[in-house]
Amino acid sequence: MLRFQRMPSLQKFAAVHASVSNHFNRERSLSSRDIFKLYRAAALAEWRQFGAA
């Protein structure tokens, strides 16, 4: 966090990081591997679509 010279830059980074992290973070221990892979693939496809726009 010491890299950020200004507070708005840190806040912007934290907001983006939180949304991306929440998008990909699934409770691995609560689901089977097949379901985990399905959710991960769906999240990645949605993220790629979002990035292409």
CHARMM internal coordinates of N, CA and C (Angstrom, degrees):
IC EDIT
DIST 1 N 1 CA 1.4430
DIST 1 CA 1 C 1.5254
ANGL 1 N 1 CA 1 C 111.77
DIST 1 C 2 N 1.3094
ANGL 1 CA 1 C 2 N 117.52
DIHE 1 N 1 CA 1 C 2 N -15.55
DIST 2 N 2 CA 1.4561
ANGL 1 C 2 N 2 CA 120.13
DIHE 1 CA 1 C 2 N 2 CA -179.99
DIST 2 CA 2 C 1.5168
ANGL 2 N 2 CA 2 C 112.61
DIHE 1 C 2 N 2 CA 2 C -73.33
DIST 2 C 3 N 1.3408
ANGL 2 CA 2 C 3 N 116.96
DIHE 2 N 2 CA 2 C 3 N -13.51
DIST 3 N 3 CA 1.4592
ANGL 2 C 3 N 3 CA 119.92
DIHE 2 CA 2 C 3 N 3 CA 179.62
DIST 3 CA 3 C 1.5263
ANGL 3 N 3 CA 3 C 112.31
DIHE 2 C 3 N 3 CA 3 C -69.30
DIST 3 C 4 N 1.3011
ANGL 3 CA 3 C 4 N 117.34
DIHE 3 N 3 CA 3 C 4 N -26.95
DIST 4 N 4 CA 1.4582
ANGL 3 C 4 N 4 CA 121.27
DIHE 3 CA 3 C 4 N 4 CA -175.23
DIST 4 CA 4 C 1.5256
ANGL 4 N 4 CA 4 C 109.69
DIHE 3 C 4 N 4 CA 4 C -79.97
DIST 4 C 5 N 1.3192
ANGL 4 CA 4 C 5 N 115.12
DIHE 4 N 4 CA 4 C 5 N 122.90
DIST 5 N 5 CA 1.4589
ANGL 4 C 5 N 5 CA 120.68
DIHE 4 CA 4 C 5 N 5 CA -178.50
DIST 5 CA 5 C 1.5299
ANGL 5 N 5 CA 5 C 111.30
DIHE 4 C 5 N 5 CA 5 C -81.68
DIST 5 C 6 N 1.3247
ANGL 5 CA 5 C 6 N 115.39
DIHE 5 N 5 CA 5 C 6 N -28.03
DIST 6 N 6 CA 1.4696
ANGL 5 C 6 N 6 CA 118.97
DIHE 5 CA 5 C 6 N 6 CA -175.97
DIST 6 CA 6 C 1.5207
ANGL 6 N 6 CA 6 C 109.63
DIHE 5 C 6 N 6 CA 6 C -126.49
DIST 6 C 7 N 1.2999
ANGL 6 CA 6 C 7 N 115.70
DIHE 6 N 6 CA 6 C 7 N 145.90
DIST 7 N 7 CA 1.4588
ANGL 6 C 7 N 7 CA 122.15
DIHE 6 CA 6 C 7 N 7 CA -178.90
DIST 7 CA 7 C 1.5357
ANGL 7 N 7 CA 7 C 112.34
DIHE 6 C 7 N 7 CA 7 C -63.39
DIST 7 C 8 N 1.3337
ANGL 7 CA 7 C 8 N 120.53
DIHE 7 N 7 CA 7 C 8 N -40.25
DIST 8 N 8 CA 1.4774
ANGL 7 C 8 N 8 CA 118.70
DIHE 7 CA 7 C 8 N 8 CA 177.97
DIST 8 CA 8 C 1.5266
ANGL 8 N 8 CA 8 C 113.37
DIHE 7 C 8 N 8 CA 8 C -59.60
DIST 8 C 9 N 1.3315
ANGL 8 CA 8 C 9 N 117.27
DIHE 8 N 8 CA 8 C 9 N -34.81
DIST 9 N 9 CA 1.4629
ANGL 8 C 9 N 9 CA 119.82
DIHE 8 CA 8 C 9 N 9 CA 178.02
DIST 9 CA 9 C 1.5199
ANGL 9 N 9 CA 9 C 110.87
DIHE 8 C 9 N 9 CA 9 C -65.57
DIST 9 C 10 N 1.3072
ANGL 9 CA 9 C 10 N 116.26
DIHE 9 N 9 CA 9 C 10 N -42.26
DIST 10 N 10 CA 1.4567
ANGL 9 C 10 N 10 CA 121.20
DIHE 9 CA 9 C 10 N 10 CA 178.14
DIST 10 CA 10 C 1.5264
ANGL 10 N 10 CA 10 C 110.74
DIHE 9 C 10 N 10 CA 10 C -63.81
DIST 10 C 11 N 1.3213
ANGL 10 CA 10 C 11 N 117.11
DIHE 10 N 10 CA 10 C 11 N -42.93
DIST 11 N 11 CA 1.4584
ANGL 10 C 11 N 11 CA 120.98
DIHE 10 CA 10 C 11 N 11 CA -179.67
DIST 11 CA 11 C 1.5246
ANGL 11 N 11 CA 11 C 111.40
DIHE 10 C 11 N 11 CA 11 C -64.92
DIST 11 C 12 N 1.3232
ANGL 11 CA 11 C 12 N 116.89
DIHE 11 N 11 CA 11 C 12 N -39.36
DIST 12 N 12 CA 1.4558
ANGL 11 C 12 N 12 CA 120.33
DIHE 11 CA 11 C 12 N 12 CA 178.47
DIST 12 CA 12 C 1.5216
ANGL 12 N 12 CA 12 C 111.01
DIHE 11 C 12 N 12 CA 12 C -65.28
DIST 12 C 13 N 1.3390
ANGL 12 CA 12 C 13 N 116.13
DIHE 12 N 12 CA 12 C 13 N -44.61
DIST 13 N 13 CA 1.4519
ANGL 12 C 13 N 13 CA 120.39
DIHE 12 CA 12 C 13 N 13 CA 177.94
DIST 13 CA 13 C 1.5230
ANGL 13 N 13 CA 13 C 110.76
DIHE 12 C 13 N 13 CA 13 C -61.27
DIST 13 C 14 N 1.3164
ANGL 13 CA 13 C 14 N 117.40
DIHE 13 N 13 CA 13 C 14 N -45.18
DIST 14 N 14 CA 1.4624
ANGL 13 C 14 N 14 CA 121.11
DIHE 13 CA 13 C 14 N 14 CA -178.44
DIST 14 CA 14 C 1.5275
ANGL 14 N 14 CA 14 C 111.35
DIHE 13 C 14 N 14 CA 14 C -63.13
DIST 14 C 15 N 1.3162
ANGL 14 CA 14 C 15 N 117.34
DIHE 14 N 14 CA 14 C 15 N -38.78
DIST 15 N 15 CA 1.4609
ANGL 14 C 15 N 15 CA 120.59
DIHE 14 CA 14 C 15 N 15 CA 179.91
DIST 15 CA 15 C 1.5309
ANGL 15 N 15 CA 15 C 110.97
DIHE 14 C 15 N 15 CA 15 C -66.43
DIST 15 C 16 N 1.3200
ANGL 15 CA 15 C 16 N 116.95
DIHE 15 N 15 CA 15 C 16 N -44.25
DIST 16 N 16 CA 1.4626
ANGL 15 C 16 N 16 CA 120.70
DIHE 15 CA 15 C 16 N 16 CA 179.77
DIST 16 CA 16 C 1.5259
ANGL 16 N 16 CA 16 C 110.32
DIHE 15 C 16 N 16 CA 16 C -67.59
DIST 16 C 17 N 1.3129
ANGL 16 CA 16 C 17 N 116.68
DIHE 16 N 16 CA 16 C 17 N -44.22
DIST 17 N 17 CA 1.4614
ANGL 16 C 17 N 17 CA 120.89
DIHE 16 CA 16 C 17 N 17 CA -179.83
DIST 17 CA 17 C 1.5215
ANGL 17 N 17 CA 17 C 110.93
DIHE 16 C 17 N 17 CA 17 C -60.86
DIST 17 C 18 N 1.3185
ANGL 17 CA 17 C 18 N 117.39
DIHE 17 N 17 CA 17 C 18 N -41.86
DIST 18 N 18 CA 1.4680
ANGL 17 C 18 N 18 CA 121.03
DIHE 17 CA 17 C 18 N 18 CA -179.37
DIST 18 CA 18 C 1.5254
ANGL 18 N 18 CA 18 C 111.14
DIHE 17 C 18 N 18 CA 18 C -64.28
DIST 18 C 19 N 1.3261
ANGL 18 CA 18 C 19 N 116.95
DIHE 18 N 18 CA 18 C 19 N -42.01
DIST 19 N 19 CA 1.4629
ANGL 18 C 19 N 19 CA 118.66
DIHE 18 CA 18 C 19 N 19 CA -178.21
DIST 19 CA 19 C 1.5276
ANGL 19 N 19 CA 19 C 111.23
DIHE 18 C 19 N 19 CA 19 C -69.57
DIST 19 C 20 N 1.3224
ANGL 19 CA 19 C 20 N 117.02
DIHE 19 N 19 CA 19 C 20 N -38.95
DIST 20 N 20 CA 1.4657
ANGL 19 C 20 N 20 CA 120.06
DIHE 19 CA 19 C 20 N 20 CA 178.62
DIST 20 CA 20 C 1.5234
ANGL 20 N 20 CA 20 C 109.99
DIHE 19 C 20 N 20 CA 20 C -69.01
DIST 20 C 21 N 1.2973
ANGL 20 CA 20 C 21 N 116.55
DIHE 20 N 20 CA 20 C 21 N -44.33
DIST 21 N 21 CA 1.4607
ANGL 20 C 21 N 21 CA 120.59
DIHE 20 CA 20 C 21 N 21 CA -179.32
DIST 21 CA 21 C 1.5251
ANGL 21 N 21 CA 21 C 110.70
DIHE 20 C 21 N 21 CA 21 C -61.85
DIST 21 C 22 N 1.3030
ANGL 21 CA 21 C 22 N 117.73
DIHE 21 N 21 CA 21 C 22 N -44.07
DIST 22 N 22 CA 1.4653
ANGL 21 C 22 N 22 CA 121.26
DIHE 21 CA 21 C 22 N 22 CA 178.85
DIST 22 CA 22 C 1.5255
ANGL 22 N 22 CA 22 C 111.40
DIHE 21 C 22 N 22 CA 22 C -65.69
DIST 22 C 23 N 1.3239
ANGL 22 CA 22 C 23 N 116.17
DIHE 22 N 22 CA 22 C 23 N -31.68
DIST 23 N 23 CA 1.4543
ANGL 22 C 23 N 23 CA 120.19
DIHE 22 CA 22 C 23 N 23 CA -178.07
DIST 23 CA 23 C 1.5294
ANGL 23 N 23 CA 23 C 111.50
DIHE 22 C 23 N 23 CA 23 C -67.97
DIST 23 C 24 N 1.3232
ANGL 23 CA 23 C 24 N 116.36
DIHE 23 N 23 CA 23 C 24 N -37.93
DIST 24 N 24 CA 1.4548
ANGL 23 C 24 N 24 CA 120.73
DIHE 23 CA 23 C 24 N 24 CA -176.24
DIST 24 CA 24 C 1.5225
ANGL 24 N 24 CA 24 C 113.85
DIHE 23 C 24 N 24 CA 24 C -97.38
DIST 24 C 25 N 1.3154
ANGL 24 CA 24 C 25 N 117.80
DIHE 24 N 24 CA 24 C 25 N -17.13
DIST 25 N 25 CA 1.4599
ANGL 24 C 25 N 25 CA 120.77
DIHE 24 CA 24 C 25 N 25 CA -175.30
DIST 25 CA 25 C 1.5252
ANGL 25 N 25 CA 25 C 110.35
DIHE 24 C 25 N 25 CA 25 C -80.01
DIST 25 C 26 N 1.2914
ANGL 25 CA 25 C 26 N 116.16
DIHE 25 N 25 CA 25 C 26 N 113.37
DIST 26 N 26 CA 1.4624
ANGL 25 C 26 N 26 CA 122.24
DIHE 25 CA 25 C 26 N 26 CA 175.46
DIST 26 CA 26 C 1.5151
ANGL 26 N 26 CA 26 C 107.51
DIHE 25 C 26 N 26 CA 26 C -119.85
DIST 26 C 27 N 1.3025
ANGL 26 CA 26 C 27 N 116.51
DIHE 26 N 26 CA 26 C 27 N 145.51
DIST 27 N 27 CA 1.4523
ANGL 26 C 27 N 27 CA 120.08
DIHE 26 CA 26 C 27 N 27 CA 178.36
DIST 27 CA 27 C 1.5180
ANGL 27 N 27 CA 27 C 108.73
DIHE 26 C 27 N 27 CA 27 C -69.81
DIST 27 C 28 N 1.3097
ANGL 27 CA 27 C 28 N 115.74
DIHE 27 N 27 CA 27 C 28 N 96.23
DIST 28 N 28 CA 1.4577
ANGL 27 C 28 N 28 CA 122.37
DIHE 27 CA 27 C 28 N 28 CA -174.15
DIST 28 CA 28 C 1.5271
ANGL 28 N 28 CA 28 C 111.81
DIHE 27 C 28 N 28 CA 28 C -60.37
DIST 28 C 29 N 1.3084
ANGL 28 CA 28 C 29 N 116.67
DIHE 28 N 28 CA 28 C 29 N -37.35
DIST 29 N 29 CA 1.4571
ANGL 28 C 29 N 29 CA 119.83
DIHE 28 CA 28 C 29 N 29 CA -174.50
DIST 29 CA 29 C 1.5298
ANGL 29 N 29 CA 29 C 112.85
DIHE 28 C 29 N 29 CA 29 C -74.40
DIST 29 C 30 N 1.3252
ANGL 29 CA 29 C 30 N 117.08
DIHE 29 N 29 CA 29 C 30 N -13.86
DIST 30 N 30 CA 1.4600
ANGL 29 C 30 N 30 CA 120.27
DIHE 29 CA 29 C 30 N 30 CA -175.86
DIST 30 CA 30 C 1.5217
ANGL 30 N 30 CA 30 C 113.43
DIHE 29 C 30 N 30 CA 30 C -95.31
DIST 30 C 31 N 1.3217
ANGL 30 CA 30 C 31 N 117.23
DIHE 30 N 30 CA 30 C 31 N -3.77
DIST 31 N 31 CA 1.4614
ANGL 30 C 31 N 31 CA 119.44
DIHE 30 CA 30 C 31 N 31 CA -177.83
DIST 31 CA 31 C 1.5258
ANGL 31 N 31 CA 31 C 110.25
DIHE 30 C 31 N 31 CA 31 C -135.65
DIST 31 C 32 N 1.3087
ANGL 31 CA 31 C 32 N 114.94
DIHE 31 N 31 CA 31 C 32 N 161.09
DIST 32 N 32 CA 1.4595
ANGL 31 C 32 N 32 CA 119.60
DIHE 31 CA 31 C 32 N 32 CA 177.73
DIST 32 CA 32 C 1.5311
ANGL 32 N 32 CA 32 C 109.54
DIHE 31 C 32 N 32 CA 32 C -74.44
DIST 32 C 33 N 1.2972
ANGL 32 CA 32 C 33 N 115.97
DIHE 32 N 32 CA 32 C 33 N 166.06
DIST 33 N 33 CA 1.4668
ANGL 32 C 33 N 33 CA 120.99
DIHE 32 CA 32 C 33 N 33 CA -178.83
DIST 33 CA 33 C 1.5272
ANGL 33 N 33 CA 33 C 111.72
DIHE 32 C 33 N 33 CA 33 C -62.25
DIST 33 C 34 N 1.3314
ANGL 33 CA 33 C 34 N 117.03
DIHE 33 N 33 CA 33 C 34 N -40.08
DIST 34 N 34 CA 1.4664
ANGL 33 C 34 N 34 CA 120.15
DIHE 33 CA 33 C 34 N 34 CA -179.28
DIST 34 CA 34 C 1.5241
ANGL 34 N 34 CA 34 C 111.42
DIHE 33 C 34 N 34 CA 34 C -63.67
DIST 34 C 35 N 1.3115
ANGL 34 CA 34 C 35 N 116.52
DIHE 34 N 34 CA 34 C 35 N -43.52
DIST 35 N 35 CA 1.4648
ANGL 34 C 35 N 35 CA 120.15
DIHE 34 CA 34 C 35 N 35 CA 179.19
DIST 35 CA 35 C 1.5277
ANGL 35 N 35 CA 35 C 110.32
DIHE 34 C 35 N 35 CA 35 C -67.55
DIST 35 C 36 N 1.3340
ANGL 35 CA 35 C 36 N 116.86
DIHE 35 N 35 CA 35 C 36 N -40.58
DIST 36 N 36 CA 1.4600
ANGL 35 C 36 N 36 CA 121.05
DIHE 35 CA 35 C 36 N 36 CA 177.16
DIST 36 CA 36 C 1.5245
ANGL 36 N 36 CA 36 C 111.05
DIHE 35 C 36 N 36 CA 36 C -58.80
DIST 36 C 37 N 1.3304
ANGL 36 CA 36 C 37 N 117.01
DIHE 36 N 36 CA 36 C 37 N -46.02
DIST 37 N 37 CA 1.4605
ANGL 36 C 37 N 37 CA 120.92
DIHE 36 CA 36 C 37 N 37 CA 179.81
DIST 37 CA 37 C 1.5227
ANGL 37 N 37 CA 37 C 111.53
DIHE 36 C 37 N 37 CA 37 C -65.15
DIST 37 C 38 N 1.3158
ANGL 37 CA 37 C 38 N 117.27
DIHE 37 N 37 CA 37 C 38 N -36.92
DIST 38 N 38 CA 1.4635
ANGL 37 C 38 N 38 CA 121.43
DIHE 37 CA 37 C 38 N 38 CA 177.73
DIST 38 CA 38 C 1.5330
ANGL 38 N 38 CA 38 C 110.84
DIHE 37 C 38 N 38 CA 38 C -63.91
DIST 38 C 39 N 1.3300
ANGL 38 CA 38 C 39 N 117.13
DIHE 38 N 38 CA 38 C 39 N -46.97
DIST 39 N 39 CA 1.4688
ANGL 38 C 39 N 39 CA 121.18
DIHE 38 CA 38 C 39 N 39 CA 178.24
DIST 39 CA 39 C 1.5249
ANGL 39 N 39 CA 39 C 111.38
DIHE 38 C 39 N 39 CA 39 C -63.64
DIST 39 C 40 N 1.3360
ANGL 39 CA 39 C 40 N 116.50
DIHE 39 N 39 CA 39 C 40 N -41.22
DIST 40 N 40 CA 1.4563
ANGL 39 C 40 N 40 CA 120.51
DIHE 39 CA 39 C 40 N 40 CA -179.53
DIST 40 CA 40 C 1.5252
ANGL 40 N 40 CA 40 C 110.45
DIHE 39 C 40 N 40 CA 40 C -64.18
DIST 40 C 41 N 1.3261
ANGL 40 CA 40 C 41 N 117.39
DIHE 40 N 40 CA 40 C 41 N -42.40
DIST 41 N 41 CA 1.4689
ANGL 40 C 41 N 41 CA 120.88
DIHE 40 CA 40 C 41 N 41 CA 179.02
DIST 41 CA 41 C 1.5245
ANGL 41 N 41 CA 41 C 111.06
DIHE 40 C 41 N 41 CA 41 C -64.92
DIST 41 C 42 N 1.3261
ANGL 41 CA 41 C 42 N 116.83
DIHE 41 N 41 CA 41 C 42 N -39.61
DIST 42 N 42 CA 1.4695
ANGL 41 C 42 N 42 CA 120.26
DIHE 41 CA 41 C 42 N 42 CA 178.57
DIST 42 CA 42 C 1.5253
ANGL 42 N 42 CA 42 C 110.59
DIHE 41 C 42 N 42 CA 42 C -65.77
DIST 42 C 43 N 1.3168
ANGL 42 CA 42 C 43 N 117.01
DIHE 42 N 42 CA 42 C 43 N -41.54
DIST 43 N 43 CA 1.4581
ANGL 42 C 43 N 43 CA 120.51
DIHE 42 CA 42 C 43 N 43 CA 179.27
DIST 43 CA 43 C 1.5236
ANGL 43 N 43 CA 43 C 110.72
DIHE 42 C 43 N 43 CA 43 C -65.38
DIST 43 C 44 N 1.3120
ANGL 43 CA 43 C 44 N 117.27
DIHE 43 N 43 CA 43 C 44 N -41.69
DIST 44 N 44 CA 1.4565
ANGL 43 C 44 N 44 CA 120.75
DIHE 43 CA 43 C 44 N 44 CA 179.41
DIST 44 CA 44 C 1.5249
ANGL 44 N 44 CA 44 C 111.19
DIHE 43 C 44 N 44 CA 44 C -65.90
DIST 44 C 45 N 1.3183
ANGL 44 CA 44 C 45 N 117.90
DIHE 44 N 44 CA 44 C 45 N -40.80
DIST 45 N 45 CA 1.4625
ANGL 44 C 45 N 45 CA 121.13
DIHE 44 CA 44 C 45 N 45 CA 178.07
DIST 45 CA 45 C 1.5272
ANGL 45 N 45 CA 45 C 110.81
DIHE 44 C 45 N 45 CA 45 C -63.65
DIST 45 C 46 N 1.3163
ANGL 45 CA 45 C 46 N 116.21
DIHE 45 N 45 CA 45 C 46 N -41.39
DIST 46 N 46 CA 1.4691
ANGL 45 C 46 N 46 CA 119.70
DIHE 45 CA 45 C 46 N 46 CA 179.04
DIST 46 CA 46 C 1.5295
ANGL 46 N 46 CA 46 C 110.40
DIHE 45 C 46 N 46 CA 46 C -66.33
DIST 46 C 47 N 1.3207
ANGL 46 CA 46 C 47 N 116.69
DIHE 46 N 46 CA 46 C 47 N -40.18
DIST 47 N 47 CA 1.4535
ANGL 46 C 47 N 47 CA 120.39
DIHE 46 CA 46 C 47 N 47 CA 179.78
DIST 47 CA 47 C 1.5251
ANGL 47 N 47 CA 47 C 110.73
DIHE 46 C 47 N 47 CA 47 C -65.60
DIST 47 C 48 N 1.3279
ANGL 47 CA 47 C 48 N 117.95
DIHE 47 N 47 CA 47 C 48 N -40.58
DIST 48 N 48 CA 1.4630
ANGL 47 C 48 N 48 CA 120.98
DIHE 47 CA 47 C 48 N 48 CA 178.08
DIST 48 CA 48 C 1.5253
ANGL 48 N 48 CA 48 C 110.74
DIHE 47 C 48 N 48 CA 48 C -65.19
DIST 48 C 49 N 1.3177
ANGL 48 CA 48 C 49 N 117.09
DIHE 48 N 48 CA 48 C 49 N -39.21
DIST 49 N 49 CA 1.4680
ANGL 48 C 49 N 49 CA 120.89
DIHE 48 CA 48 C 49 N 49 CA 177.64
DIST 49 CA 49 C 1.5303
ANGL 49 N 49 CA 49 C 109.79
DIHE 48 C 49 N 49 CA 49 C -64.56
DIST 49 C 50 N 1.3033
ANGL 49 CA 49 C 50 N 116.47
DIHE 49 N 49 CA 49 C 50 N -40.84
DIST 50 N 50 CA 1.4579
ANGL 49 C 50 N 50 CA 121.15
DIHE 49 CA 49 C 50 N 50 CA 178.91
DIST 50 CA 50 C 1.5349
ANGL 50 N 50 CA 50 C 110.88
DIHE 49 C 50 N 50 CA 50 C -64.70
DIST 50 C 51 N 1.3223
ANGL 50 CA 50 C 51 N 116.04
DIHE 50 N 50 CA 50 C 51 N -40.15
DIST 51 N 51 CA 1.4571
ANGL 50 C 51 N 51 CA 120.45
DIHE 50 CA 50 C 51 N 51 CA -179.59
DIST 51 CA 51 C 1.5230
ANGL 51 N 51 CA 51 C 113.29
DIHE 50 C 51 N 51 CA 51 C -71.24
DIST 51 C 52 N 1.3221
ANGL 51 CA 51 C 52 N 116.95
DIHE 51 N 51 CA 51 C 52 N -26.38
DIST 52 N 52 CA 1.4630
ANGL 51 C 52 N 52 CA 120.64
DIHE 51 CA 51 C 52 N 52 CA -179.20
DIST 52 CA 52 C 1.5264
ANGL 52 N 52 CA 52 C 112.31
DIHE 51 C 52 N 52 CA 52 C -78.98
DIST 52 C 53 N 1.3141
ANGL 52 CA 52 C 53 N 116.81
DIHE 52 N 52 CA 52 C 53 N -18.79
DIST 53 N 53 CA 1.4732
ANGL 52 C 53 N 53 CA 120.44
DIHE 52 CA 52 C 53 N 53 CA -176.49
DIST 53 CA 53 C 1.5004
ANGL 53 N 53 CA 53 C 112.36
DIHE 52 C 53 N 53 CA 53 C -77.22
END
COOR INIT
IC SEED 1 N 1 CA 1 C
IC BUILD
